[in-house]
Amino acid sequence: MNYHDPVDRELKQFFKSKTQDLVIPDAVQFAVGNTLSSLSEQNMKKRAPHKRWRWTVAAIALLFLLGTVSIFTVPTFAEMIRSLFAKDNPDTGLLRAQELGLVYDPHIKVKDKGYTLVIDEAVADPARVTIALQLFDEKGKHDRDKLILSDTNKITIKDDKGNTVDSMYDMGYTHDFYYMVAYFSEPLQTDSITIEGNIGSLGEWNEPAIKGNWDFSFEMDMKEANRQTRIEELTGSYTTPHGMTVTLKRLTRMVQGVRLELETELDETAMTRSPGDLWEQQMLSFHFETLEGEEIHSVNPRKGGYMDSLMTSDHTVIGKGKMRWSYTFKYLPEQEAYRFVLDGYSIAEMDGSRISIRPSELTNPKAFKLLEDKVELVGTSLEKAQKGDGLYETSVSFYGEMENEISHDEWKAYDSTGKQYDVSMRGTSTVVNSLPDRWREGLIAMGDRSTQQPYEFRITGLDEIPEELTLVREVVDRRYKDPDWSILLE
């Protein structure tokens, strides 16, 4: 921590006054120190420390400190809390559940074939279910690699009517337990849930399976978690220069997360650019920030090192040109105002941009500009088909610097006779030229020039390199970054 900063001195005194009567484990003290040091370093890098935001984060850190001291006697979640202290967006939901008395002990202990499956902690609310599961061998040591969820091993969640609403998976994060979670894109509406585990096999992929029976089942009451759920109706609408109207709908605040709902609608002109069901292939980019401009969370930005606490997202078609979107975050401010900022969006549109070459003359890289995107072809070759059927296909190697998104691009290829071929792409891509304080800047680099690993167009069925070759981008994942809208949320 930078003790030359007067705000840091105030924070130090604040924590000392609030925790002087507590016996704080060393790991917690170290974690809090890391949190505040990181906060100070981030502000130094930005060269614009904001006292109000730092006090807000300090209050959150204190909440974590007080909650962690009480939860530290819990054997497995304690390890997760220690690890999450060091993150930019720590998991406040678990600690809030602890404060509200919603950490449940199902007393699960199942033994078979020398292994014991134990569950001592579970948390559930309409946003997610979290379980700390341990697996001990004959020597009493937790085995972190023996349990693999698959068709044989499943942990499912059922509502109070017996309907299966989701299944759980292992988030990783810790060495001391399996961190099992399930996220709900729609808030779960039920008075109770039943967690059912069907575990019939242990063992890593490369070793013989240990067959046995470690099945378990327990019920969790959801009534108190439901009572803690609050809905806040939102207002605010904006139409972008290219015909998308964005309307904020509501926030649903739950114990372990906050769900944002909004709707979008495309006008007739925008719909003509995305005929059929192309318009349904969309992505939104936005972020939340404090009144001083400090980032809280971001969704699909181009910036580097962004703050990410998105747990789940979903979108559905609700009418012609209309979509309903939902995003569930670990945290959003409750006691102070902040802003929603629309950074951009992308949508699949008809394109028709063309690249024509004579492969035999491609002895040096050749550059093309397609809308705002740049593609540089570097070579062609015959390669074994990706289907693994022993046949060959034509590969066109290239590097790209793309302003537009690439997830929903569709390409076709044409040989010298005009015969059409399907095109797939493979390779690695990264965001380049991004800025730490700009959410909209940056390009998608296709291929890695530093390791000379280009991206590839793979042309299925073209088993000999033609005299002339034309590549057509029939559909572009068009990115719009010109919205100019933010709205105050209080």
RONUVEX-710934 format. One record per atom (N, C-alpha, C): x, y, z; residue in one letter. Coordinates in steps of 0.1 Angstrom, whole numbers, plus 5000, padded with zeros to 4 digits. Atoms other than C-alpha are relative to their C-alpha. Layout:
<kelums>
XYZA;...
</kelums>
This chain:
<kelums>
500849885000M;500050005000M;500950125000M;499249875001N;501250354992N;499650095012N;500349924988Y;501350525026Y;500350144999Y;499849855002H;502350855011H;498750064995H;501349955005D;498750884998D;499250025013D;500849984988P;496551045025P;498849925000P;501250095000V;493550845014V;500449865005V;499650134995D;495450525020D;500250005015D;499849994985R;496350645055R;498650005007R;501350004995E;492650705061E;499449865000E;500550145002L;491750355048L;500749915011L;499350084990K;494350205071K;499450025014K;500649974987Q;492950385102Q;498549945000Q;501450055000F;489350285091F;500049855003F;500050144998F;490249915090F;500549975014F;499550034986K;492149935123K;498950025010K;501049974990S;489250095141S;498849905000S;501150095002K;486749845127K;500349865004K;499650134998T;488749535133T;500949975013T;499050014989Q;490749605165Q;499649895010Q;500450104990D;488649365186D;499949864994D;500150135006L;488749075161L;501449935000L;498850085002V;491248795160V;500049954985V;500050025014I;492048785123I;501149904996I;498950095005P;493848485107P;500950074991P;499049935008D;497048575090D;499650004985D;500350005014A;495748465056A;499050114996A;501049905003V;492848705059V;500750145000V;499349874999Q;495148995069Q;500850024987Q;499249995012F;497348915040F;499250034988F;500949985011A;494448895016A;499550154999A;500549865000V;493049235027V;501150104996V;498949925004G;496449385023G;500250004985G;499950015015N;496649254988N;498950084993N;501149935006T;493249394980T;500250154999T;499849854999L;494049744992L;501250044992L;498849975008S;497549734976S;499650014985S;500450005014S;495949634943S;499250124996S;500849885002L;493449914946L;500950124998L;499149895001S;496250164952S;500850004988S;499250015012E;498350034924E;499250044987E;500849975012Q;495450054899Q;499850154999Q;500249865001N;494750414908N;501350084996N;498749945004M;498450504905M;500249994985M;499850025015K;498450354870K;499150094992K;501049915008K;495350554860K;500350145003K;499649864997R;496950864875R;498850095004R;501249924996A;493450964888A;499349935011A;500650074988P;492750834923P;498750075003P;501349954997H;489050864932H;499749965014H;500150034986K;488550884969K;498749935003K;501350064996R;484850804969R;500049854996R;500150145005W;485250484948W;500949915009W;499250084991R;488150374970R;499449975013R;500750034988W;486150415001W;498949904998W;501050115002T;483350204985T;500649865000T;499350135001V;485849924977V;500549965014V;499550034987A;487249955012A;498849955009A;501150054993A;483749905026A;499749864997A;500250145004I;483349595005I;501049915006I;498950084994A;486749475017A;499749975015A;500350024986L;485649525053L;498949905001L;501050105000L;482449335046L;500649864998L;499350125002F;484649055033F;500849955012F;499250034988L;486849075063L;499249945011L;500950054989L;484049045088L;499449874997L;500650125004G;482348775068G;501049885000G;499050115001T;485548575063T;500549955014T;499750044987V;486448575100V;499049905005V;501050104995S;483148405107S;499949884992S;500150125008I;483348165078I;501349925000I;498750075000F;486948075084F;500149875007F;500050134993T;486047785106T;499349904991T;500650095009V;484147635077V;501149944991V;498850055005P;486747395062P;500350024985P;499849995014T;486247415025T;499850134993T;500249865006F;484647745015F;501150105005F;499049914995A;487347905036A;501150024990A;498950005010E;489947815010E;499650084988E;500449925012M;487847964982M;500050155004M;500049864996I;487448285002I;501450064999I;498649955000R;491148315007R;500550034985R;499549985014S;491748274969S;499350114994S;500849895006L;488948514959L;500350145005L;499749874995F;490248794980F;501050084991F;499049945009A;493048854955A;499550044987A;500549975013K;490748894926K;499450144999K;500649865002D;489449224911D;498650005004D;501450004997N;485849114915N;499749885009N;500250114991P;485648884946P;498549965001P;501450065000D;482548664951D;499350055013D;500749954988T;480448874975T;498849915003T;501250084998G;477548634971G;500149905010G;499850114990L;479048354991L;500050065014L;499949944987L;479848585020L;498650065005L;501449954996R;476348745019R;499249895004R;500850114996A;474848405021A;500449955014A;499550034986Q;477048335052Q;499450095010Q;500549904991E;475948655068E;498549985003E;501450024999L;472248565062L;499749865005L;500250134994G;472748215076G;499549904989G;500550085011L;472148055042L;501049904995L;499150115003V;475147825042V;499549885007V;500750124995Y;473547485046Y;500949885001Y;499350124999D;475147165059D;499149884998D;500950115003P;473446865043P;500449875007P;499550124993H;475546615063H;500149884991H;499950115009I;476346405033I;501449935002I;498850084999K;478946125038K;499749864995K;500350135007V;478945825014V;501349934998V;498850085001K;481545555016K;499849884990K;500050125009D;482345284989D;501449994994D;498750035007K;485445114975K;501250085006K;498949934993G;487745295000G;499950154998G;500149855002Y;486545644989Y;498850055007Y;501149944992T;484345875010T;499750144993T;500449875005L;482346154994L;499350085011L;500549914989V;481546445018V;499550134994V;500649865003I;479346755014I;499650065013I;500349944988D;479346985044D;499450144998D;500549865002E;478347315027E;499350014986E;500749975012A;475847425001A;499350135002A;500749875000V;474347764992V;499150004988V;501050005011A;471247814970A;499250135001A;501049895002D;469248114958D;499650004986D;500550005014P;467448204926P;501050024989P;498949975010A;470748304909A;500949874998A;499150125002R;472847984915R;499949915012R;499850094989V;473547684936V;501549975001V;498650024997T;477047634951T;500249885010T;499750114991I;478347314967I;501549975001I;498750044997A;481647224983A;500149855002A;500050154999L;482246854976L;501549955002L;498750064998Q;485246654989Q;499949854998Q;499950155003L;486446304980L;501349965007L;498850054992F;488746135005F;500349854996F;499550145002D;490845824998D;500149935013D;500050084988E;491545545023E;500950065011E;499249934991K;494245765039K;499550135006K;500649874995G;491946055045G;500450124993G;499649895008K;493446265018K;499150044989K;501049965011H;491246474995H;500749974986H;499550035013D;491646354959D;499350094990D;500649895009R;491146644935R;499849954986R;500150045014D;491346444903D;499249884997D;500650135002K;489346124908K;498550024995K;501449985004L;485846274902L;499850084988L;500249935012I;484946364867I;498549994996I;501450005004L;481346464858L;499849974985L;500250055014S;480046284827S;498649944999S;501350075001D;477146074815D;499949905012D;500150094989T;478045834843T;499850075013T;500149924988N;478446094870N;499350134998N;500849875002K;475846374873K;499550055014K;500749944989I;474646614899I;499050094995I;501149935005T;471246744891T;499250085011T;500849924991I;468947004906I;498549994996I;501550015003K;465146954908K;499350105009K;500849914993D;462547204918D;499049935009D;500950064991D;459747144943D;498949924994D;500950095007K;457646974916K;500749884994K;499350125005G;460346724908G;500650024986G;499549975013N;461346894875N;501550025001N;498649975001T;465046884866T;500250144994T;499849865004V;466047254863V;501450034995V;498649985004D;469847224858D;500949895005D;499050094995S;472947024864S;501250085004S;498949924994M;476147124882M;501349954993M;498750035006Y;479747134870Y;501150065010Y;498949964991D;483147184887D;500750134994D;499449875004M;484447544885M;501549995002M;498650004997G;487847444898G;500350095011G;499649894991Y;489547734917Y;500849955012Y;499350044988T;490747524947T;500549864999T;499550134999H;492747224956H;499349925011H;500550074989D;490847134987D;498649954999D;501350055002F;487447064973F;499650024985F;500649985013Y;485347034941Y;499050115002Y;500949884999Y;483647374936Y;498949984990Y;501150035009M;480347264921M;499050115000M;500949885001V;478047534907V;499049974989V;501049995011A;474947584886A;499550145000A;500549865001Y;473947924873Y;498650004993Y;501349995006F;470348014864F;499950134992F;500249885008S;469848254835S;498750075003S;501349944995E;466248304847E;500049975015E;500150034985P;465748334885P;499149885003P;500850124997L;464648004898L;498950035010L;501249974992Q;461148014912Q;499549875006Q;500450124993T;460647734937T;500250025015T;499949984985D;460147704975D;501149915005D;498950094996S;462747424977S;500649934988S;499350075010I;465247234956I;500549875006I;499350124996T;466646884957T;501249984992T;498750025007I;470246814948I;500249855000I;499850145001E;470746464935E;501349974993E;498750045005G;474146314929G;499949854996G;499950145004N;474445994908N;501549984996N;498650025002I;478145904911I;500349855001I;499750155001G;479045554899G;501349964996G;498750035005S;482545584887S;501150115004S;498949914997L;485845734899L;501249974992L;498850025007G;489145774881G;500250104989G;499649915010E;491045994857E;499849944986E;500350055014W;490645964819W;501049894996W;498950095005N;493945774815N;500249885010N;499850114991E;493345504842E;498749925001E;501250084999P;490945224849P;499050065010P;501049944991A;487645334864A;499749915012A;500450074987I;486645244900I;498550015000I;501550005000K;483045134899K;499549995014K;500650014986G;480945194930G;498750085000G;501249934999N;478045384944N;500250115011N;499949884991W;478445734959W;498850094998W;501249925002D;474945854952D;499650075013D;500549934989F;473446114974F;498850094996F;501149915003S;470346344977S;499750085013S;500449914989F;469346634999F;499250114995F;500949905003E;466746905000E;500550135006E;499749864995M;467347285004M;498850095000M;501149905000D;464747535015D;500450134994D;499649885007M;464647834993M;499250125004M;500949894997K;462048045011K;500750135005K;499349884995E;464448275029E;500850074989E;499349945012A;466648324998A;499050074991A;501049935008N;463448414979N;499650135006N;500549884994R;462448665005R;501150114999R;498949905002Q;465848835000Q;500150064986Q;500049955014T;465148884963T;499250124998T;500749875002R;464249234952R;500050034985R;500049965014I;463149364918I;499950154999I;500049865002E;463949714907E;499750034985E;500449975013E;462149844876E;500950114995E;499249905006L;464350044852L;499350084989L;500549935011T;463650314827T;501250054992T;499049945008G;465650444798G;500049924986G;500050065013S;465650384760S;500950094991S;499149935009Y;468050474732Y;500049934986Y;499950065013T;468150424694T;501350044994T;498749985005T;471550384678T;499950064986T;500049955014P;472550554645P;499749904989P;500250105010H;472150224627H;498849915003H;501350065000G;468650134638G;499749905011G;500350094989M;468849934671M;499550095012M;500549934988T;466650054700T;500349915012T;499650084987V;467949944735V;499150065011V;500849964989T;465549954764T;500349925013T;499850064987L;466449884800L;498749965007L;501250054994K;463849674819K;500049995015K;500050014985R;464749574854R;501349935005R;499050074993L;467249454879L;499449915011L;500550094990T;466649154901T;501249975009T;498950024991R;468849154932R;499749875009R;500150124993M;469448814947M;501149985010M;498950014990V;471648684975V;501449994993V;498750035006Q;474348564952Q;500250064986Q;499849935013G;473948784921G;498950104997G;500949895005V;472249074903V;499849984985V;500450025014R;470349014871R;499550124993R;500449895008L;470049284845L;499249954988L;500850045011E;467249254819E;499850134991E;500349905010L;466949464787L;499549944987L;500650045013E;465349454753E;500650084989E;499549935012T;466549544718T;499049984989T;500950015012E;464549604686E;500750074988E;499449945013L;465849664650L;498950064992L;500949945009D;464149894626D;500049934987D;500150075013E;463149794591E;501350014992E;498749995008T;466349924575T;501049905005T;499150104994A;468449724599A;499649864997A;500450145003M;466349414593M;500349964985M;499750045014T;466949434555T;501449974998T;498650045001R;470649414561R;500249865006R;499950134994S;470049084581S;498849924997S;501350075004P;467348894562P;500049865006P;500250134994G;465948564573G;500250005015G;499850004985D;467148474608D;501450055003D;498749944997L;470548644604L;500050105012L;500149904991W;469348924626W;500149955015W;500150064986E;469048684656E;501549985005E;498750034995Q;472848644657Q;500750145004Q;499649874995Q;473748944678Q;500949995013Q;499249994987M;476149044707M;500050155004M;500049864994L;475949354730L;501350025007L;498849964992S;478949534745S;499650125008S;500349894991F;478449754775F;500849995013F;499350014987H;479949834809H;499350095010H;500549924989F;479049984843F;501250085006F;499049924994E;481050264859E;499550095011E;500449904990T;481050494889T;499850134994T;500249875005L;480150854886L;501350074997L;498649955003E;483950924886E;500649934988E;499450075012G;484450694856G;500749885003G;499350134997E;485850394874E;499249884996E;500750125005E;484950064858E;499649915011E;500550104990I;482749824878I;500049864993I;500050135007H;482049544853H;499950044985H;500249985015S;482249514815S;499549874994S;500550115008V;480549284790V;500550014985V;499550015013N;482249194757N;500750134995N;499249885005P;484649494755P;501249964992P;498750025007R;487749524733R;501250045009R;498949954992K;489749684761K;500849895007K;499250094993G;492549504779G;499850015015G;500150004985G;492349394816G;498750055005G;501349954996Y;488649464819Y;499549925013Y;500650054988M;486649394851M;498849904995M;501050105005D;484549074846D;499449935012D;500650084989S;482048934871S;498749944994S;501250065006L;479448794846L;499949865003L;500150144996M;478148464859M;499249934988M;500750065011T;475648394831T;499350104992T;500749915009S;473948554801S;499149924991S;500950075009D;471048464778D;499350104992D;500949915008H;468948614750H;499049914992H;501050075007T;465748504734T;499350104990T;500849935010V;463648614704V;498650025006V;501449974995I;460348784715I;499150064990I;500849945011G;459148914682G;500950034988G;499249975012K;460249014647K;500950125003K;499049904997G;463449214653G;500250035014G;499949974986K;463049204690K;500749885008K;499350094991M;465349034716M;499950045014M;499949974985R;465249004754R;501349945004R;498750034996W;468648994770W;500049995016W;499850004985S;469548894806S;501549975003S;498650024995Y;472948914824Y;500050005015Y;499950004985T;473648804859T;501450025005T;498749964995F;476548964877F;500249965015F;499850034986K;478148874910K;499650125009K;500249884992Y;477749234922Y;499650124992Y;500249875005L;476349574914L;499750095012L;500249914988P;476249884937P;498550015004P;501349984994E;473249924960E;499850135006E;500249884992Q;473850234980Q;500550124993Q;499649885007E;475250464954E;499749994985E;500350005015A;474550574918A;501249964992A;499050055009Y;476450434889Y;499450014986Y;500549985013R;476150444851R;500049874992R;500050105010F;475250194824F;500450074987F;499549935012V;477250274793V;500049894988V;500050095011L;476450114759L;501250034991L;498749995008D;479750054740D;499849964986D;500250045014G;478449884709G;499249874999G;500650135002Y;476949574694Y;500449954986Y;499750065013S;477449334665S;498849924996S;501150075006I;474949164642I;500449944987I;499750065013A;475248924613A;499250074989A;500649935011E;474549104580E;500649944987E;499550045013M;474849024543M;501250094996M;498949925004D;478149134529D;500349994985D;499650025014G;479549004496G;501450054996G;498649965002S;483149124500S;500849894994S;499450115008R;485448934476R;501550015001R;498650015001I;489048824475I;500349904988I;499750085012S;490348694441S;501549994998S;498650025002I;493748544435I;500349904990I;499450115008R;495848334412R;501049935009R;499250064989P;497348094438P;501549984995P;498650025005S;500448024416S;500850135001S;499349875000E;501248394417E;500150065014E;499949954986L;500948424455L;501349975006L;498750034995T;504648424461T;500450105011T;499849904990N;504548734483N;498650035006N;501349974994P;501848834508P;499250104992P;500949905008K;498849014492K;498950045010K;500949954991A;496649244512A;498750044994A;501349965005F;492949314508F;499350075012F;500949934990K;490449544526K;498649974997K;501450045001L;486949414533L;499350095010L;500649904991L;484849694548L;501150065008L;499049944991E;486849804579E;501149905003E;499150114996D;488749474580D;501249994990D;498850025009K;492249394566K;500449855000K;499650145002V;493249044553V;501249994991V;498850025008E;496648944541E;500249864998E;499850145004L;496948624522L;501549974999L;498650025000V;500348454526V;500449874993V;499750125007G;500048114508G;498849914999G;501050105001T;498047824496T;500749865000T;499450145000S;498547444500S;498949905000S;500950114999L;496847114498L;500349935014L;499950064987E;496146964532E;499049885002E;500950114997K;494546644546K;498750065005K;501349944996A;490846714551A;499849985015A;500250004986Q;489746794586Q;499049905004Q;501050114997K;487046524584K;500749875004K;499350124997G;489746264587G;499649884991G;500450105010D;488446074556D;501149964990D;498950035009G;491846054539G;500050094988G;500049915011L;490946314513L;500750135003L;499249874998Y;492546654507Y;499150124997Y;500749875002E;491347014507E;501050114999E;499149895002T;492747344498T;500050095012T;499849914989S;494147564526S;500550144995S;499549875003V;494547944522V;500450065013V;499549954988S;496748084549S;500050165000S;500149865000F;496248444560F;500250065014F;500049934987Y;496648704588Y;498950114998Y;501149905001G;493748944596G;500150105012G;500249904989E;493249264616E;498550054998E;501449995002M;489449274620M;499450105010M;500849904992E;487349574632E;498749935004E;501350074997N;484249354629N;500349875008N;499950134993E;483549044650E;500149894989E;499850115010I;484248704634I;499249885004I;500750124995S;481948464653S;499049954990S;501150045009H;479148464627H;500350024985H;499649995015D;481148514594D;499649884993D;500250115009E;480148294565E;500750034987E;499249995012W;482448234536W;499749894990W;500050105011K;482248054502K;501250024991K;498849995009A;484947974477A;499549954986A;500350035014Y;484747954439Y;501349974992Y;498850035008D;487247784416D;499950064986D;499949945013S;488147874380S;498849984992S;501250025008T;484947724366T;498850065007T;501149954993G;482747894391G;499349915010G;500650104990K;482047584412K;500150055014K;500049954986Q;481147674448Q;500449895010Q;499550094989Y;482747524479Y;499750065014Y;500149964986D;482047544516D;501450045006D;498849964994V;484647724537V;499950005015V;499949984986S;485647684573S;501350075003S;498849934996M;488247864593M;500549945013M;499450044988R;490647764619R;501350075003R;498849934996G;493447924639G;499750075014G;500149934987T;494048144670T;499750154997T;500249855002S;492848504674S;500150065014S;499849934988T;493548764700T;499650154997T;500349855002V;492549134706V;501350075001V;498849925000V;495349374697V;499650154999V;500249855001N;495749754698N;498950055010N;501049954990S;493449774728S;500650095010S;499649904991L;493650044754L;499449975014L;500550034987P;493250004792P;498850095005P;501149914995D;490750294795D;499150034988D;501049985012R;488850254761R;499449864998R;500850125001W;486149994759W;499849964985W;500450025014R;485650024721R;501249984990R;498950015009E;489150024707E;500649864999E;499450135001G;491149734695G;499549924988G;500450085012L;491149484666L;500249855004L;499850154998I;490849104664I;501149964990I;498950055009A;494148964651A;499849864998A;500250145004M;493548644632M;501449954996M;498650055002G;496748434633G;501050075009G;498949944991D;499948504653D;501250024991D;498849975008R;502648684633R;501349975008R;498750024992S;505148654662S;500549864999S;499650145001T;505148274659T;499849944986T;500250035013Q;504448274622Q;498949884998Q;501150095000Q;501148084627Q;498850074994Q;501149935006P;498648214602P;498649935003P;501450065001Y;494848154602Y;499949934987Y;500250085013E;493447924575E;498650014996E;501350045006F;490547914552F;500249864995F;500050145004R;489847544547R;498949984991R;501050015011I;487947484514I;499749854998I;500450145000T;486147154517T;499749954986T;500350065013G;486046934486G;500950054989G;499149955010L;488647144467L;501349935001L;498850084998D;491246874463D;501150024991D;498949955008E;493447054439E;500050154999E;500049865000I;494647404439I;499750064986I;500449955013P;492847594411P;500950114994P;499249895006E;494247834386E;499650135005E;500549884994E;492048104400E;499149965011E;500850034988L;490348124433L;499450135006L;500749894995T;487748354447T;499449975013T;500650024987L;486748384484L;499050115002L;501149904998V;483448564492V;499549995014V;500649994986R;482448674527R;498550034998R;501549985002E;478648624523E;499450075011E;500649954988V;477848714559V;501250065008V;499049944991V;479848954581V;499450025014V;500449984986D;479548974619D;500350155002D;499749865001R;479249354616R;499950065014R;499949944987R;480349554646R;499850154999R;500349864999Y;478949894655Y;500550055013Y;499449944988K;480850104680K;499750155002K;500349854999D;479250444675D;498850045009D;501149964991P;476350434701P;500650115009P;499549904991D;476650744723D;498950015011D;501150004990W;474450654753W;500549955013W;499850064987S;474850614790S;498850055008S;501149964992I;472250634817I;500349985015I;499850014985L;472350694855L;499149905006L;500850104992L;471150404877L;500250045014L;500049964986E;470250504912E;499349905009E;
</kelums>
